[in-house]
Amino acid sequence: MAGKKNAKKEEFTSISSQAELKNFLISLQDKLNGDAAPIYAVSAMNHILNLPNIYDFLDTETREMMRAIWLKLQASGANVRQPPILFGEAEKV
């Protein structure tokens, strides 16, 4: 129990580089593979996708990481639409 009190708490209030985005996504994937609720990831992805400079930080690797997280959210039952920034054209209804 004492180890948890001394554990470094990660805070990602602002993402200002591609490396920070990648670290954030890795942390998010770890939490989803753990015991985090899917709504936590929905909120986190909403935060990322609303960054004013998100296009500057996306590359093939980070886009694939975000797609994998999004698909995992959909598979968990979250009713979320695929964002065009990650999946291209809007999904057909």
N, CA, C and O atoms as CSV, one atom per row, in Angstrom:
chain,resi,resn,atom,element,x,y,z
A,1,MET,N,N,0.824,-1.180,0.000
A,1,MET,CA,C,0.000,0.000,0.000
A,1,MET,C,C,0.873,1.250,0.000
A,1,MET,O,O,0.520,2.247,-0.630
A,2,ALA,N,N,1.989,1.212,0.687
A,2,ALA,CA,C,2.873,2.376,0.755
A,2,ALA,C,C,3.455,2.706,-0.613
A,2,ALA,O,O,3.748,3.866,-0.901
A,3,GLY,N,N,3.623,1.687,-1.460
A,3,GLY,CA,C,4.169,1.912,-2.795
A,3,GLY,C,C,3.252,2.766,-3.651
A,3,GLY,O,O,3.719,3.549,-4.478
A,4,LYS,N,N,1.965,2.622,-3.459
A,4,LYS,CA,C,1.017,3.415,-4.242
A,4,LYS,C,C,1.048,4.882,-3.837
A,4,LYS,O,O,0.861,5.760,-4.680
A,5,LYS,N,N,1.280,5.155,-2.567
A,5,LYS,CA,C,1.336,6.539,-2.106
A,5,LYS,C,C,2.546,7.258,-2.701
A,5,LYS,O,O,2.481,8.454,-2.986
A,6,ASN,N,N,3.631,6.542,-2.886
A,6,ASN,CA,C,4.859,7.135,-3.395
A,6,ASN,C,C,4.958,7.082,-4.909
A,6,ASN,O,O,5.884,7.647,-5.490
A,7,ALA,N,N,4.017,6.412,-5.552
A,7,ALA,CA,C,4.059,6.280,-7.008
A,7,ALA,C,C,3.876,7.638,-7.660
A,7,ALA,O,O,3.076,8.457,-7.209
A,8,LYS,N,N,4.622,7.863,-8.716
A,8,LYS,CA,C,4.532,9.127,-9.432
A,8,LYS,C,C,3.205,9.175,-10.183
A,8,LYS,O,O,2.867,8.253,-10.926
A,9,LYS,N,N,2.471,10.240,-9.983
A,9,LYS,CA,C,1.195,10.410,-10.658
A,9,LYS,C,C,1.440,11.121,-11.979
A,9,LYS,O,O,2.040,12.195,-12.013
A,10,GLU,N,N,0.972,10.515,-13.071
A,10,GLU,CA,C,1.141,11.111,-14.386
A,10,GLU,C,C,0.032,12.116,-14.633
A,10,GLU,O,O,-1.142,11.842,-14.384
A,11,GLU,N,N,0.416,13.267,-15.121
A,11,GLU,CA,C,-0.567,14.270,-15.479
A,11,GLU,C,C,-0.321,14.679,-16.917
A,11,GLU,O,O,0.800,15.014,-17.299
A,12,PHE,N,N,-1.363,14.647,-17.697
A,12,PHE,CA,C,-1.280,15.019,-19.102
A,12,PHE,C,C,-2.291,16.129,-19.374
A,12,PHE,O,O,-3.215,15.964,-20.171
A,13,THR,N,N,-2.103,17.256,-18.703
A,13,THR,CA,C,-3.051,18.341,-18.888
A,13,THR,C,C,-2.842,19.039,-20.215
A,13,THR,O,O,-3.793,19.553,-20.805
A,14,SER,N,N,-1.610,19.062,-20.689
A,14,SER,CA,C,-1.361,19.660,-22.000
A,14,SER,C,C,-0.361,18.796,-22.750
A,14,SER,O,O,0.607,18.292,-22.179
A,15,ILE,N,N,-0.612,18.642,-24.012
A,15,ILE,CA,C,0.267,17.861,-24.876
A,15,ILE,C,C,0.839,18.827,-25.892
A,15,ILE,O,O,0.105,19.445,-26.663
A,16,SER,N,N,2.159,18.951,-25.885
A,16,SER,CA,C,2.776,19.966,-26.744
A,16,SER,C,C,3.807,19.401,-27.714
A,16,SER,O,O,4.550,20.152,-28.346
A,17,SER,N,N,3.850,18.077,-27.829
A,17,SER,CA,C,4.769,17.484,-28.792
A,17,SER,C,C,4.279,16.099,-29.187
A,17,SER,O,O,3.418,15.511,-28.533
A,18,GLN,N,N,4.841,15.605,-30.255
A,18,GLN,CA,C,4.485,14.270,-30.730
A,18,GLN,C,C,4.907,13.208,-29.708
A,18,GLN,O,O,4.201,12.219,-29.513
A,19,ALA,N,N,6.039,13.409,-29.067
A,19,ALA,CA,C,6.513,12.455,-28.061
A,19,ALA,C,C,5.562,12.408,-26.864
A,19,ALA,O,O,5.284,11.333,-26.332
A,20,GLU,N,N,5.063,13.573,-26.441
A,20,GLU,CA,C,4.110,13.607,-25.331
A,20,GLU,C,C,2.806,12.908,-25.714
A,20,GLU,O,O,2.212,12.210,-24.894
A,21,LEU,N,N,2.367,13.093,-26.941
A,21,LEU,CA,C,1.158,12.412,-27.406
A,21,LEU,C,C,1.353,10.905,-27.375
A,21,LEU,O,O,0.476,10.171,-26.920
A,22,LYS,N,N,2.496,10.443,-27.856
A,22,LYS,CA,C,2.775,9.009,-27.869
A,22,LYS,C,C,2.802,8.451,-26.445
A,22,LYS,O,O,2.243,7.384,-26.191
A,23,ASN,N,N,3.439,9.154,-25.521
A,23,ASN,CA,C,3.474,8.712,-24.123
A,23,ASN,C,C,2.075,8.667,-23.529
A,23,ASN,O,O,1.740,7.744,-22.786
A,24,PHE,N,N,1.261,9.663,-23.855
A,24,PHE,CA,C,-0.119,9.701,-23.380
A,24,PHE,C,C,-0.894,8.495,-23.896
A,24,PHE,O,O,-1.624,7.854,-23.140
A,25,LEU,N,N,-0.737,8.185,-25.179
A,25,LEU,CA,C,-1.458,7.054,-25.775
A,25,LEU,C,C,-1.010,5.726,-25.178
A,25,LEU,O,O,-1.833,4.839,-24.949
A,26,ILE,N,N,0.274,5.585,-24.927
A,26,ILE,CA,C,0.784,4.356,-24.293
A,26,ILE,C,C,0.186,4.212,-22.901
A,26,ILE,O,O,-0.238,3.124,-22.511
A,27,SER,N,N,0.153,5.310,-22.155
A,27,SER,CA,C,-0.438,5.289,-20.820
A,27,SER,C,C,-1.920,4.938,-20.882
A,27,SER,O,O,-2.415,4.170,-20.058
A,28,LEU,N,N,-2.619,5.494,-21.849
A,28,LEU,CA,C,-4.046,5.218,-22.013
A,28,LEU,C,C,-4.290,3.752,-22.367
A,28,LEU,O,O,-5.208,3.126,-21.836
A,29,GLN,N,N,-3.466,3.206,-23.265
A,29,GLN,CA,C,-3.601,1.787,-23.615
A,29,GLN,C,C,-3.358,0.902,-22.397
A,29,GLN,O,O,-4.075,-0.077,-22.189
A,30,ASP,N,N,-2.359,1.236,-21.598
A,30,ASP,CA,C,-2.075,0.460,-20.393
A,30,ASP,C,C,-3.261,0.486,-19.430
A,30,ASP,O,O,-3.614,-0.534,-18.837
A,31,LYS,N,N,-3.868,1.654,-19.284
A,31,LYS,CA,C,-5.009,1.772,-18.378
A,31,LYS,C,C,-6.215,1.001,-18.908
A,31,LYS,O,O,-6.952,0.392,-18.132
A,32,LEU,N,N,-6.418,1.024,-20.219
A,32,LEU,CA,C,-7.528,0.258,-20.796
A,32,LEU,C,C,-7.310,-1.240,-20.653
A,32,LEU,O,O,-8.264,-1.995,-20.465
A,33,ASN,N,N,-6.062,-1.670,-20.742
A,33,ASN,CA,C,-5.755,-3.089,-20.564
A,33,ASN,C,C,-5.839,-3.488,-19.098
A,33,ASN,O,O,-5.920,-4.671,-18.767
A,34,GLY,N,N,-5.817,-2.489,-18.227
A,34,GLY,CA,C,-5.951,-2.727,-16.794
A,34,GLY,C,C,-7.404,-2.692,-16.385
A,34,GLY,O,O,-8.240,-3.410,-16.934
A,35,ASP,N,N,-7.695,-1.848,-15.415
A,35,ASP,CA,C,-9.053,-1.828,-14.875
A,35,ASP,C,C,-9.784,-0.502,-15.092
A,35,ASP,O,O,-10.789,-0.240,-14.431
A,36,ALA,N,N,-9.300,0.324,-15.994
A,36,ALA,CA,C,-9.958,1.611,-16.242
A,36,ALA,C,C,-11.273,1.412,-16.991
A,36,ALA,O,O,-11.392,0.543,-17.854
A,37,ALA,N,N,-12.240,2.230,-16.643
A,37,ALA,CA,C,-13.530,2.178,-17.321
A,37,ALA,C,C,-13.400,2.775,-18.721
A,37,ALA,O,O,-12.632,3.716,-18.921
A,38,PRO,N,N,-14.139,2.243,-19.685
A,38,PRO,CA,C,-14.058,2.775,-21.054
A,38,PRO,C,C,-14.369,4.272,-21.148
A,38,PRO,O,O,-13.842,4.955,-22.026
A,39,ILE,N,N,-15.213,4.783,-20.260
A,39,ILE,CA,C,-15.554,6.203,-20.323
A,39,ILE,C,C,-14.316,7.065,-20.054
A,39,ILE,O,O,-14.231,8.190,-20.546
A,40,TYR,N,N,-13.369,6.553,-19.288
A,40,TYR,CA,C,-12.112,7.262,-19.059
A,40,TYR,C,C,-11.399,7.473,-20.395
A,40,TYR,O,O,-10.904,8.565,-20.674
A,41,ALA,N,N,-11.351,6.444,-21.203
A,41,ALA,CA,C,-10.677,6.535,-22.499
A,41,ALA,C,C,-11.452,7.424,-23.464
A,41,ALA,O,O,-10.847,8.143,-24.259
A,42,VAL,N,N,-12.784,7.388,-23.405
A,42,VAL,CA,C,-13.583,8.258,-24.260
A,42,VAL,C,C,-13.262,9.713,-23.941
A,42,VAL,O,O,-13.066,10.527,-24.844
A,43,SER,N,N,-13.211,10.027,-22.672
A,43,SER,CA,C,-12.893,11.391,-22.241
A,43,SER,C,C,-11.481,11.788,-22.668
A,43,SER,O,O,-11.260,12.905,-23.135
A,44,ALA,N,N,-10.536,10.878,-22.507
A,44,ALA,CA,C,-9.153,11.159,-22.884
A,44,ALA,C,C,-9.017,11.369,-24.398
A,44,ALA,O,O,-8.310,12.272,-24.847
A,45,MET,N,N,-9.696,10.534,-25.166
A,45,MET,CA,C,-9.635,10.676,-26.624
A,45,MET,C,C,-10.311,11.968,-27.065
A,45,MET,O,O,-9.852,12.612,-28.008
A,46,ASN,N,N,-11.381,12.351,-26.405
A,46,ASN,CA,C,-12.037,13.615,-26.705
A,46,ASN,C,C,-11.069,14.771,-26.466
A,46,ASN,O,O,-10.996,15.709,-27.260
A,47,HIS,N,N,-10.338,14.691,-25.374
A,47,HIS,CA,C,-9.338,15.720,-25.062
A,47,HIS,C,C,-8.287,15.811,-26.172
A,47,HIS,O,O,-7.949,16.903,-26.630
A,48,ILE,N,N,-7.783,14.673,-26.590
A,48,ILE,CA,C,-6.746,14.644,-27.629
A,48,ILE,C,C,-7.277,15.196,-28.948
A,48,ILE,O,O,-6.634,16.030,-29.585
A,49,LEU,N,N,-8.441,14.731,-29.349
A,49,LEU,CA,C,-8.979,15.120,-30.650
A,49,LEU,C,C,-9.374,16.595,-30.716
A,49,LEU,O,O,-9.533,17.149,-31.804
A,50,ASN,N,N,-9.530,17.221,-29.573
A,50,ASN,CA,C,-9.871,18.636,-29.542
A,50,ASN,C,C,-8.670,19.549,-29.341
A,50,ASN,O,O,-8.832,20.758,-29.178
A,51,LEU,N,N,-7.479,18.989,-29.351
A,51,LEU,CA,C,-6.280,19.831,-29.268
A,51,LEU,C,C,-6.191,20.694,-30.520
A,51,LEU,O,O,-6.420,20.198,-31.623
A,52,PRO,N,N,-5.865,21.966,-30.375
A,52,PRO,CA,C,-5.822,22.846,-31.548
A,52,PRO,C,C,-4.750,22.453,-32.574
A,52,PRO,O,O,-4.889,22.760,-33.758
A,53,ASN,N,N,-3.697,21.784,-32.133
A,53,ASN,CA,C,-2.603,21.425,-33.037
A,53,ASN,C,C,-2.453,19.913,-33.203
A,53,ASN,O,O,-1.343,19.421,-33.410
A,54,ILE,N,N,-3.548,19.181,-33.115
A,54,ILE,CA,C,-3.489,17.726,-33.214
A,54,ILE,C,C,-2.908,17.265,-34.548
A,54,ILE,O,O,-2.209,16.253,-34.597
A,55,TYR,N,N,-3.184,17.985,-35.620
A,55,TYR,CA,C,-2.665,17.580,-36.930
A,55,TYR,C,C,-1.138,17.620,-36.968
A,55,TYR,O,O,-0.513,16.865,-37.713
A,56,ASP,N,N,-0.545,18.493,-36.172
A,56,ASP,CA,C,0.919,18.580,-36.126
A,56,ASP,C,C,1.546,17.369,-35.441
A,56,ASP,O,O,2.696,17.024,-35.713
A,57,PHE,N,N,0.792,16.727,-34.555
A,57,PHE,CA,C,1.344,15.627,-33.757
A,57,PHE,C,C,1.056,14.249,-34.334
A,57,PHE,O,O,1.704,13.274,-33.952
A,58,LEU,N,N,0.107,14.152,-35.238
A,58,LEU,CA,C,-0.259,12.841,-35.768
A,58,LEU,C,C,0.722,12.373,-36.831
A,58,LEU,O,O,1.027,13.100,-37.777
A,59,ASP,N,N,1.201,11.175,-36.669
A,59,ASP,CA,C,1.953,10.493,-37.709
A,59,ASP,C,C,1.330,9.108,-37.833
A,59,ASP,O,O,0.333,8.818,-37.171
A,60,THR,N,N,1.883,8.280,-38.645
A,60,THR,CA,C,1.302,6.961,-38.884
A,60,THR,C,C,1.189,6.148,-37.598
A,60,THR,O,O,0.161,5.518,-37.348
A,61,GLU,N,N,2.230,6.161,-36.791
A,61,GLU,CA,C,2.241,5.346,-35.571
A,61,GLU,C,C,1.205,5.826,-34.555
A,61,GLU,O,O,0.448,5.022,-34.011
A,62,THR,N,N,1.171,7.134,-34.299
A,62,THR,CA,C,0.216,7.639,-33.311
A,62,THR,C,C,-1.223,7.508,-33.810
A,62,THR,O,O,-2.135,7.251,-33.024
A,63,ARG,N,N,-1.424,7.684,-35.109
A,63,ARG,CA,C,-2.770,7.514,-35.681
A,63,ARG,C,C,-3.227,6.057,-35.507
A,63,ARG,O,O,-4.384,5.811,-35.167
A,64,GLU,N,N,-2.334,5.103,-35.737
A,64,GLU,CA,C,-2.684,3.687,-35.563
A,64,GLU,C,C,-2.973,3.370,-34.098
A,64,GLU,O,O,-3.875,2.589,-33.799
A,65,MET,N,N,-2.219,3.967,-33.191
A,65,MET,CA,C,-2.461,3.755,-31.768
A,65,MET,C,C,-3.843,4.287,-31.388
A,65,MET,O,O,-4.581,3.645,-30.641
A,66,MET,N,N,-4.183,5.463,-31.908
A,66,MET,CA,C,-5.481,6.057,-31.607
A,66,MET,C,C,-6.614,5.227,-32.217
A,66,MET,O,O,-7.665,5.067,-31.598
A,67,ARG,N,N,-6.408,4.707,-33.412
A,67,ARG,CA,C,-7.417,3.843,-34.042
A,67,ARG,C,C,-7.647,2.591,-33.206
A,67,ARG,O,O,-8.787,2.181,-32.991
A,68,ALA,N,N,-6.566,1.990,-32.738
A,68,ALA,CA,C,-6.685,0.772,-31.928
A,68,ALA,C,C,-7.458,1.047,-30.646
A,68,ALA,O,O,-8.292,0.239,-30.238
A,69,ILE,N,N,-7.187,2.177,-30.011
A,69,ILE,CA,C,-7.914,2.547,-28.792
A,69,ILE,C,C,-9.387,2.748,-29.120
A,69,ILE,O,O,-10.259,2.271,-28.394
A,70,TRP,N,N,-9.662,3.453,-30.211
A,70,TRP,CA,C,-11.044,3.739,-30.589
A,70,TRP,C,C,-11.812,2.450,-30.886
A,70,TRP,O,O,-12.956,2.297,-30.458
A,71,LEU,N,N,-11.190,1.529,-31.614
A,71,LEU,CA,C,-11.847,0.262,-31.929
A,71,LEU,C,C,-12.077,-0.570,-30.673
A,71,LEU,O,O,-13.081,-1.275,-30.570
A,72,LYS,N,N,-11.159,-0.492,-29.727
A,72,LYS,CA,C,-11.333,-1.201,-28.464
A,72,LYS,C,C,-12.519,-0.615,-27.693
A,72,LYS,O,O,-13.273,-1.346,-27.050
A,73,LEU,N,N,-12.673,0.705,-27.764
A,73,LEU,CA,C,-13.821,1.341,-27.114
A,73,LEU,C,C,-15.129,0.864,-27.732
A,73,LEU,O,O,-16.080,0.545,-27.019
A,74,GLN,N,N,-15.171,0.816,-29.059
A,74,GLN,CA,C,-16.374,0.341,-29.735
A,74,GLN,C,C,-16.662,-1.113,-29.383
A,74,GLN,O,O,-17.817,-1.488,-29.181
A,75,ALA,N,N,-15.627,-1.924,-29.311
A,75,ALA,CA,C,-15.803,-3.333,-28.982
A,75,ALA,C,C,-16.286,-3.523,-27.542
A,75,ALA,O,O,-16.948,-4.513,-27.229
A,76,SER,N,N,-15.952,-2.568,-26.669
A,76,SER,CA,C,-16.379,-2.671,-25.275
A,76,SER,C,C,-17.830,-2.239,-25.082
A,76,SER,O,O,-18.387,-2.361,-23.990
A,77,GLY,N,N,-18.435,-1.731,-26.159
A,77,GLY,CA,C,-19.839,-1.353,-26.084
A,77,GLY,C,C,-20.085,0.143,-26.054
A,77,GLY,O,O,-21.236,0.576,-26.014
A,78,ALA,N,N,-19.034,0.935,-26.073
A,78,ALA,CA,C,-19.214,2.390,-26.093
A,78,ALA,C,C,-19.827,2.785,-27.436
A,78,ALA,O,O,-19.353,2.359,-28.489
A,79,ASN,N,N,-20.860,3.582,-27.394
A,79,ASN,CA,C,-21.555,4.006,-28.603
A,79,ASN,C,C,-20.905,5.288,-29.117
A,79,ASN,O,O,-21.403,6.388,-28.876
A,80,VAL,N,N,-19.800,5.136,-29.821
A,80,VAL,CA,C,-19.042,6.281,-30.335
A,80,VAL,C,C,-18.870,6.131,-31.845
A,80,VAL,O,O,-18.669,5.032,-32.362
A,81,ARG,N,N,-18.953,7.251,-32.527
A,81,ARG,CA,C,-18.723,7.253,-33.975
A,81,ARG,C,C,-17.236,7.380,-34.252
A,81,ARG,O,O,-16.481,7.950,-33.464
A,82,GLN,N,N,-16.841,6.841,-35.376
A,82,GLN,CA,C,-15.432,6.906,-35.762
A,82,GLN,C,C,-15.098,8.319,-36.249
A,82,GLN,O,O,-15.724,8.813,-37.187
A,83,PRO,N,N,-14.127,8.966,-35.624
A,83,PRO,CA,C,-13.779,10.319,-36.053
A,83,PRO,C,C,-13.069,10.306,-37.409
A,83,PRO,O,O,-12.181,9.484,-37.634
A,84,PRO,N,N,-13.452,11.203,-38.306
A,84,PRO,CA,C,-12.835,11.239,-39.637
A,84,PRO,C,C,-11.327,11.451,-39.605
A,84,PRO,O,O,-10.622,10.984,-40.500
A,85,ILE,N,N,-10.826,12.140,-38.601
A,85,ILE,CA,C,-9.386,12.377,-38.519
A,85,ILE,C,C,-8.609,11.060,-38.395
A,85,ILE,O,O,-7.445,10.981,-38.787
A,86,LEU,N,N,-9.259,10.033,-37.851
A,86,LEU,CA,C,-8.599,8.739,-37.674
A,86,LEU,C,C,-8.992,7.714,-38.731
A,86,LEU,O,O,-8.182,6.866,-39.103
A,87,PHE,N,N,-10.235,7.787,-39.219
A,87,PHE,CA,C,-10.743,6.740,-40.092
A,87,PHE,C,C,-11.125,7.210,-41.487
A,87,PHE,O,O,-11.687,6.435,-42.261
A,88,GLY,N,N,-10.839,8.440,-41.819
A,88,GLY,CA,C,-11.199,8.932,-43.140
A,88,GLY,C,C,-12.622,9.431,-43.174
A,88,GLY,O,O,-13.054,10.137,-42.263
A,89,GLU,N,N,-13.367,9.072,-44.222
A,89,GLU,CA,C,-14.739,9.538,-44.377
A,89,GLU,C,C,-15.607,9.129,-43.188
A,89,GLU,O,O,-15.323,8.154,-42.493
A,90,ALA,N,N,-16.659,9.890,-42.978
A,90,ALA,CA,C,-17.603,9.567,-41.906
A,90,ALA,C,C,-18.238,8.211,-42.174
A,90,ALA,O,O,-18.460,7.822,-43.320
A,91,GLU,N,N,-18.520,7.516,-41.109
A,91,GLU,CA,C,-19.120,6.185,-41.257
A,91,GLU,C,C,-20.527,6.304,-41.834
A,91,GLU,O,O,-21.222,7.295,-41.610
A,92,LYS,N,N,-20.925,5.301,-42.564
A,92,LYS,CA,C,-22.252,5.298,-43.182
A,92,LYS,C,C,-23.258,4.750,-42.191
A,92,LYS,O,O,-22.994,3.774,-41.488
A,93,VAL,N,N,-24.399,5.384,-42.147
A,93,VAL,CA,C,-25.443,4.978,-41.202
A,93,VAL,C,C,-26.372,3.999,-41.849
A,93,VAL,O,O,-27.321,3.537,-41.215
